[in-house]
Protein backbone atom coordinates (compact mmCIF):
# COMPACT_ATOMS: atom_id res chain seq x y z
CA UNK A 1 0.00 0.00 0.00
CA UNK A 2 2.82 2.38 0.84
CA UNK A 3 4.57 1.75 -2.48
CA UNK A 4 1.29 2.13 -4.34
CA UNK A 5 0.65 5.48 -2.67
CA UNK A 6 4.16 6.68 -3.53
CA UNK A 7 3.69 5.71 -7.16
CA UNK A 8 0.37 7.50 -7.37
CA UNK A 9 1.89 10.61 -5.82
CA UNK A 10 4.71 10.60 -8.36
CA UNK A 11 2.28 10.20 -11.23
CA UNK A 12 0.16 13.07 -9.90
CA UNK A 13 3.23 15.32 -9.60
CA UNK A 14 4.29 14.41 -13.15
CA UNK A 15 0.84 15.35 -14.44
CA UNK A 16 1.06 18.71 -12.67
CA UNK A 17 4.49 19.33 -14.23
CA UNK A 18 3.22 18.53 -17.73
CA UNK A 19 0.15 20.74 -17.32
CA UNK A 20 2.37 23.55 -16.09
CA UNK A 21 4.67 23.12 -19.08
CA UNK A 22 1.80 23.36 -21.53
CA UNK A 23 0.29 26.46 -19.90
CA UNK A 24 3.42 28.35 -18.88
CA UNK A 25 4.64 31.28 -21.04
CA UNK A 26 7.83 30.90 -23.04
CA UNK A 27 10.87 31.98 -21.05
CA UNK A 28 14.63 31.71 -21.24
CA UNK A 29 15.85 28.45 -19.74
CA UNK A 30 18.43 29.01 -17.03
CA UNK A 31 18.49 25.52 -15.57
CA UNK A 32 19.23 22.23 -17.29
CA UNK A 33 16.74 20.54 -14.95
CA UNK A 34 13.82 22.72 -16.01
CA UNK A 35 11.20 20.28 -17.31
CA UNK A 36 9.36 22.90 -19.35
CA UNK A 37 12.58 24.07 -20.99
CA UNK A 38 13.51 20.52 -21.92
CA UNK A 39 10.04 19.97 -23.34
CA UNK A 40 10.38 23.04 -25.56
CA UNK A 41 13.90 22.04 -26.58
CA UNK A 42 12.64 18.68 -27.82
CA UNK A 43 9.78 20.38 -29.64
CA UNK A 44 12.18 22.88 -31.26
CA UNK A 45 14.59 20.13 -32.35
CA UNK A 46 11.68 18.20 -33.84
CA UNK A 47 10.58 21.23 -35.87
CA UNK A 48 14.17 21.78 -37.02
CA UNK A 49 14.44 18.16 -38.16
CA UNK A 50 11.16 18.50 -40.05
CA UNK A 51 12.43 21.66 -41.76
CA UNK A 52 15.66 19.88 -42.73
CA UNK A 53 13.61 17.09 -44.30
CA UNK A 54 11.71 19.57 -46.46
CA UNK A 55 14.96 21.32 -47.37
CA UNK A 56 16.40 17.93 -48.31
CA UNK A 57 13.38 17.26 -50.50
CA UNK A 58 13.86 20.58 -52.31
CA UNK A 59 17.58 20.00 -52.80
CA UNK A 60 17.04 16.48 -54.12
CA UNK A 61 14.40 17.63 -56.61
CA UNK A 62 16.45 20.64 -57.74
CA UNK A 63 19.66 18.63 -58.18
CA UNK A 64 18.04 15.76 -60.09
CA UNK A 65 15.87 17.91 -62.34
CA UNK A 66 18.23 20.80 -63.08
CA UNK A 67 21.19 18.59 -63.98
CA UNK A 68 19.19 16.50 -66.45
CA UNK A 69 17.47 19.47 -68.10
CA UNK A 70 20.55 21.67 -68.40
CA UNK A 71 22.64 18.76 -69.68
CA UNK A 72 19.98 17.97 -72.29
CA UNK A 73 19.74 21.62 -73.33
CA UNK A 74 23.51 22.06 -73.51
CA UNK A 75 23.84 19.00 -75.76
CA UNK A 76 21.07 20.07 -78.17
CA UNK A 77 21.59 23.85 -78.14
CA UNK A 78 22.54 24.92 -81.67
CA UNK A 79 25.43 27.36 -81.70
CA UNK A 80 28.16 28.28 -84.13
CA UNK A 81 31.41 26.38 -83.76
CA UNK A 82 32.15 22.95 -82.34
CA UNK A 83 30.10 21.47 -79.52
CA UNK A 84 31.82 21.09 -76.16
CA UNK A 85 33.46 17.75 -75.41
CA UNK A 86 31.66 15.69 -72.78
CA UNK A 87 34.91 13.96 -71.82
CA UNK A 88 36.54 17.26 -70.80
CA UNK A 89 33.42 18.31 -68.87
CA UNK A 90 33.63 15.10 -66.82
CA UNK A 91 37.30 15.76 -65.96
CA UNK A 92 36.67 19.38 -64.96
CA UNK A 93 33.73 18.29 -62.77
CA UNK A 94 35.96 15.76 -60.99
CA UNK A 95 38.60 18.42 -60.34
CA UNK A 96 35.97 20.81 -58.99
CA UNK A 97 34.72 18.06 -56.68
CA UNK A 98 38.24 17.49 -55.33
CA UNK A 99 38.69 21.22 -54.71
CA UNK A 100 35.35 21.49 -52.89
CA UNK A 101 36.13 18.47 -50.69
CA UNK A 102 39.59 19.83 -49.86
CA UNK A 103 38.02 23.10 -48.72
CA UNK A 104 35.60 21.22 -46.47
CA UNK A 105 38.37 19.07 -44.96
CA UNK A 106 40.45 22.26 -44.50
CA UNK A 107 37.54 23.81 -42.61
CA UNK A 108 37.13 20.68 -40.46
CA UNK A 109 40.88 20.90 -39.71
CA UNK A 110 40.37 24.33 -38.08
CA UNK A 111 41.75 26.11 -41.16
CA UNK A 112 45.20 24.64 -40.61
CA UNK A 113 47.23 23.56 -43.64
CA UNK A 114 49.40 21.46 -41.36
CA UNK A 115 46.38 19.58 -40.00
CA UNK A 116 44.98 19.21 -43.54
CA UNK A 117 48.25 17.73 -44.77
CA UNK A 118 48.31 15.33 -41.84
CA UNK A 119 44.77 14.15 -42.56
CA UNK A 120 45.55 13.58 -46.25
CA UNK A 121 48.75 11.73 -45.35
CA UNK A 122 47.04 9.50 -42.78
CA UNK A 123 43.87 8.75 -44.75
CA UNK A 124 45.17 8.56 -48.34
CA UNK A 125 48.96 8.24 -48.63
CA UNK A 126 49.49 5.94 -45.62
CA UNK A 127 46.62 3.65 -46.66
CA UNK A 128 47.53 2.78 -50.26
CA UNK A 129 45.56 -0.47 -50.42
CA UNK A 130 42.38 1.12 -49.07
CA UNK A 131 42.82 3.97 -51.54
CA UNK A 132 43.41 1.63 -54.49
CA UNK A 133 40.19 -0.22 -53.72
CA UNK A 134 38.31 2.89 -54.81
CA UNK A 135 39.88 2.81 -58.28
CA UNK A 136 37.26 0.34 -59.54
CA UNK A 137 34.11 2.26 -58.53
CA UNK A 138 35.79 5.51 -59.56
CA UNK A 139 36.49 4.19 -63.06
CA UNK A 140 32.92 2.94 -63.36
CA UNK A 141 31.51 6.27 -62.16
CA UNK A 142 33.65 8.08 -64.75
CA UNK A 143 32.27 5.80 -67.47
CA UNK A 144 28.75 6.38 -66.15
CA UNK A 145 29.13 10.18 -66.26
CA UNK A 146 30.23 9.99 -69.90
CA UNK A 147 27.32 7.68 -70.71
CA UNK A 148 24.86 10.20 -69.27
CA UNK A 149 26.07 12.80 -71.77
CA UNK A 150 25.59 10.30 -74.61
CA UNK A 151 22.12 9.37 -73.36
CA UNK A 152 20.91 12.96 -73.04
CA UNK A 153 22.35 13.81 -76.46
CA UNK A 154 19.97 11.25 -77.96
CA UNK A 155 16.96 11.06 -75.59
CA UNK A 156 14.61 13.72 -74.30
CA UNK A 157 14.86 14.51 -70.59
CA UNK A 158 11.51 12.95 -69.64
CA UNK A 159 12.21 9.59 -71.30
CA UNK A 160 15.71 9.58 -69.84
CA UNK A 161 14.47 10.34 -66.31
CA UNK A 162 11.96 7.50 -66.31
CA UNK A 163 14.25 4.96 -67.98
CA UNK A 164 17.15 5.80 -65.64
CA UNK A 165 15.07 4.55 -62.71
CA UNK A 166 16.08 1.05 -63.82
CA UNK A 167 19.13 1.68 -61.65
CA UNK A 168 16.86 0.56 -58.78
CA UNK A 169 16.61 -2.84 -60.48
CA UNK A 170 20.37 -3.16 -61.08
CA UNK A 171 21.18 -2.00 -57.54
CA UNK A 172 18.78 -4.57 -56.12
CA UNK A 173 20.31 -7.31 -58.27
CA UNK A 174 23.88 -6.55 -57.20
CA UNK A 175 22.81 -6.12 -53.57
CA UNK A 176 21.41 -9.65 -53.59
CA UNK A 177 24.33 -11.23 -55.46
CA UNK A 178 27.26 -9.30 -53.91
CA UNK A 179 26.04 -8.40 -50.43
CA UNK A 180 23.66 -11.29 -49.84
CA UNK A 181 20.74 -8.99 -49.01
CA UNK A 182 17.24 -10.40 -48.84
CA UNK A 183 14.46 -8.53 -50.62
CA UNK A 184 10.92 -8.56 -49.31
CA UNK A 185 7.73 -9.21 -51.25
CA UNK A 186 7.14 -5.49 -51.79
CA UNK A 187 10.64 -5.04 -53.25
CA UNK A 188 10.25 -7.91 -55.74
CA UNK A 189 6.80 -6.65 -56.73
CA UNK A 190 8.12 -3.13 -57.22
CA UNK A 191 10.89 -4.40 -59.53
CA UNK A 192 8.33 -6.14 -61.76
CA UNK A 193 6.22 -2.96 -61.87
CA UNK A 194 9.35 -0.94 -62.63
CA UNK A 195 10.27 -3.11 -65.63
CA UNK A 196 6.70 -2.90 -66.96
CA UNK A 197 6.68 0.90 -66.58
CA UNK A 198 9.99 1.44 -68.36
CA UNK A 199 8.88 -0.90 -71.17
CA UNK A 200 5.75 1.19 -71.71
CA UNK A 201 7.76 4.43 -71.69
CA UNK A 202 10.03 3.06 -74.42
CA UNK A 203 7.11 1.61 -76.40
CA UNK A 204 6.92 3.25 -79.87
CA UNK A 205 3.70 5.12 -80.73
CA UNK A 206 2.41 6.86 -83.83
CA UNK A 207 2.05 10.22 -82.06
CA UNK A 208 5.81 10.65 -81.66
CA UNK A 209 6.64 10.62 -85.36
CA UNK A 210 7.19 14.41 -85.49
CA UNK A 211 9.82 14.22 -82.78
CA UNK A 212 11.48 11.23 -84.39
CA UNK A 213 11.99 13.20 -87.59
CA UNK A 214 14.70 15.13 -85.78
CA UNK A 215 15.93 12.20 -83.73
CA UNK A 216 16.57 9.19 -85.93
CA UNK A 217 15.83 5.65 -84.83
CA UNK A 218 19.56 5.06 -84.66
CA UNK A 219 20.18 7.92 -82.24
CA UNK A 220 17.21 6.79 -80.10
CA UNK A 221 18.75 3.34 -79.89
CA UNK A 222 22.15 4.80 -78.97
CA UNK A 223 20.52 6.84 -76.21
CA UNK A 224 18.66 3.81 -74.88
CA UNK A 225 21.81 1.66 -74.82
CA UNK A 226 23.71 4.48 -73.08
CA UNK A 227 21.11 4.92 -70.33
CA UNK A 228 20.81 1.15 -69.80
CA UNK A 229 24.59 0.89 -69.53
CA UNK A 230 24.57 3.80 -67.06
CA UNK A 231 21.95 1.97 -64.96
CA UNK A 232 24.09 -1.16 -64.95
CA UNK A 233 27.27 0.69 -64.02
CA UNK A 234 25.45 2.76 -61.38
CA UNK A 235 24.08 -0.34 -59.66
CA UNK A 236 27.39 -2.20 -59.66
CA UNK A 237 29.53 0.76 -58.60
CA UNK A 238 27.14 1.73 -55.81
CA UNK A 239 27.00 -1.75 -54.31
CA UNK A 240 30.74 -2.32 -54.74
CA UNK A 241 31.42 1.03 -53.07
CA UNK A 242 29.15 0.04 -50.19
CA UNK A 243 30.89 -3.32 -49.85
CA UNK A 244 34.49 -2.09 -49.68
CA UNK A 245 33.67 0.78 -47.32
CA UNK A 246 31.78 -1.27 -44.74
CA UNK A 247 33.52 -0.91 -41.40
CA UNK A 248 35.69 2.05 -42.42
CA UNK A 249 35.53 5.34 -40.53
CA UNK A 250 36.67 7.68 -43.28
CA UNK A 251 34.59 10.80 -43.79
CA UNK A 252 32.49 11.18 -46.92
CA UNK A 253 34.72 14.08 -48.01
CA UNK A 254 37.91 11.98 -47.90
CA UNK A 255 36.14 9.27 -49.88
CA UNK A 256 35.11 11.78 -52.53
CA UNK A 257 38.67 13.09 -52.77
CA UNK A 258 39.89 9.54 -53.40
CA UNK A 259 37.17 8.94 -55.98
CA UNK A 260 37.92 12.28 -57.63
CA UNK A 261 41.64 11.57 -57.93
CA UNK A 262 41.06 8.29 -59.75
CA UNK A 263 38.17 9.80 -61.70
CA UNK A 264 40.41 12.60 -62.98
CA UNK A 265 43.07 10.11 -64.07
CA UNK A 266 40.58 7.88 -65.90
CA UNK A 267 38.86 10.95 -67.37
CA UNK A 268 42.11 12.39 -68.75
CA UNK A 269 42.87 9.00 -70.31
CA UNK A 270 39.46 9.10 -71.97
CA UNK A 271 40.05 12.60 -73.31
CA UNK A 272 43.39 11.54 -74.78
CA UNK A 273 42.04 8.35 -76.40
CA UNK A 274 38.72 9.60 -77.79
CA UNK A 275 39.07 13.38 -78.17
CA UNK A 276 42.83 13.95 -78.22
CA UNK A 277 42.90 15.21 -81.80
CA UNK A 278 40.01 17.64 -81.31
CA UNK A 279 41.60 18.99 -78.12
CA UNK A 280 44.80 19.65 -80.07
CA UNK A 281 42.87 21.51 -82.75
CA UNK A 282 40.46 23.61 -80.68
CA UNK A 283 41.55 23.28 -77.04
CA UNK A 284 40.01 21.78 -73.93
CA UNK A 285 37.34 24.46 -73.53
CA UNK A 286 36.05 24.38 -77.10
CA UNK A 287 32.32 25.01 -77.32
CA UNK A 288 31.99 25.95 -73.65
CA UNK A 289 29.25 28.44 -72.75
CA UNK A 290 27.31 29.41 -69.62
CA UNK A 291 25.08 26.34 -69.88
CA UNK A 292 28.12 24.08 -70.09
CA UNK A 293 29.57 25.57 -66.92
CA UNK A 294 26.23 25.20 -65.14
CA UNK A 295 26.20 21.51 -66.06
CA UNK A 296 29.79 21.05 -64.86
CA UNK A 297 29.11 22.79 -61.54
CA UNK A 298 25.90 20.84 -60.95
CA UNK A 299 27.67 17.57 -61.71
CA UNK A 300 30.61 18.45 -59.46
CA UNK A 301 28.82 19.89 -56.45
CA UNK A 302 25.47 18.18 -56.79
CA UNK A 303 26.66 14.84 -55.48
CA UNK A 304 28.34 16.53 -52.50
CA UNK A 305 25.17 18.41 -51.63
CA UNK A 306 23.17 15.20 -51.81
CA UNK A 307 25.72 13.44 -49.60
CA UNK A 308 25.38 16.22 -47.03
CA UNK A 309 21.56 16.14 -46.84
CA UNK A 310 20.78 12.49 -47.61
CA UNK A 311 20.85 11.54 -43.91
CA UNK A 312 17.72 13.62 -43.39
CA UNK A 313 15.87 12.01 -46.30
CA UNK A 314 14.09 8.70 -45.70
CA UNK A 315 12.87 6.33 -48.42
CA UNK A 316 9.47 8.02 -48.69
CA UNK A 317 11.13 11.41 -49.16
CA UNK A 318 13.42 9.98 -51.86
CA UNK A 319 10.34 8.59 -53.61
CA UNK A 320 8.69 12.02 -53.53
CA UNK A 321 11.87 13.61 -54.92
CA UNK A 322 12.06 11.10 -57.78
CA UNK A 323 8.38 11.54 -58.61
CA UNK A 324 8.52 15.33 -58.59
CA UNK A 325 11.68 15.27 -60.70
CA UNK A 326 10.03 13.06 -63.34
CA UNK A 327 6.94 15.29 -63.44
CA UNK A 328 8.99 18.51 -63.69
CA UNK A 329 11.25 17.02 -66.39
CA UNK A 330 8.19 16.00 -68.40
CA UNK A 331 6.56 19.42 -68.15
CA UNK A 332 9.73 21.39 -68.93
CA UNK A 333 10.66 19.05 -71.82
CA UNK A 334 7.23 19.65 -73.35
CA UNK A 335 6.77 23.39 -72.74
CA UNK A 336 10.37 24.71 -72.77
CA UNK A 337 12.67 22.34 -74.64
CA UNK A 338 9.81 21.26 -76.95
CA UNK A 339 11.52 17.98 -77.76
CA UNK A 340 8.94 15.69 -76.18
CA UNK A 341 5.33 14.82 -77.02
CA UNK A 342 3.64 13.02 -74.10
CA UNK A 343 1.30 10.13 -74.82
CA UNK A 344 -1.15 8.13 -72.73
CA UNK A 345 1.21 5.16 -72.89
CA UNK A 346 4.08 7.28 -71.55
CA UNK A 347 1.96 8.64 -68.70
CA UNK A 348 0.81 5.17 -67.71
CA UNK A 349 4.39 3.89 -67.78
CA UNK A 350 5.61 6.88 -65.75
CA UNK A 351 2.89 6.26 -63.13
CA UNK A 352 4.03 2.64 -62.86
CA UNK A 353 7.66 3.73 -62.41
CA UNK A 354 6.71 6.27 -59.72
CA UNK A 355 4.60 3.63 -57.95
CA UNK A 356 7.47 1.15 -58.09
CA UNK A 357 9.85 3.74 -56.60
CA UNK A 358 7.57 4.27 -53.60
CA UNK A 359 6.87 0.56 -53.22
CA UNK A 360 10.55 -0.38 -53.22
CA UNK A 361 11.23 1.95 -50.30
CA UNK A 362 8.12 0.89 -48.39
CA UNK A 363 8.85 -0.71 -45.05
CA UNK A 364 5.81 -2.37 -43.44
CA UNK A 365 5.49 -1.81 -39.70
CA UNK A 366 6.00 -4.82 -37.52
CA UNK A 367 2.85 -5.31 -35.44
CA UNK A 368 3.81 -6.88 -32.13
CA UNK A 369 1.68 -9.62 -30.66
CA UNK A 370 -0.06 -8.24 -27.53
CA UNK A 371 -0.32 -11.73 -26.05
CA UNK A 372 3.51 -11.84 -25.81
CA UNK A 373 3.74 -8.53 -24.01
Secondary structure, DSSP 4 states (H G I P E B T S, - for coil): -HHHHHHHHHHHHHHHHHHHHHHSPP-----TT-HHHHHHHHHHHHHHHHHHHHHHHHHHHHHHHHHHHHHHHHHH---SSPPPPHHHHHHHHHHHHHHHHHHHHHHHTTT-HHHHHHHHIIIIIT-HHHHHTHHHHHHHHHHHHHHHHHHHHHS-HHHHHHHGGGHHHHHHHHHHHHS-----HHHHHHHHHHHHHHHHHT---GGGHHHHHHS-HHHHHHHHHHHHHHHHHHHHHHHHHHHHTTT----HHHHHHHHHHHHHHHHHHHHHHHHHHHHHHH-TTTT--HHHHHHHHHHHHHHHHHHHHGGG--HHHHHHHHHHHHHHHHHHIIIII------HHHHHHHHHHHHHHHHHT--PPP---GGG-
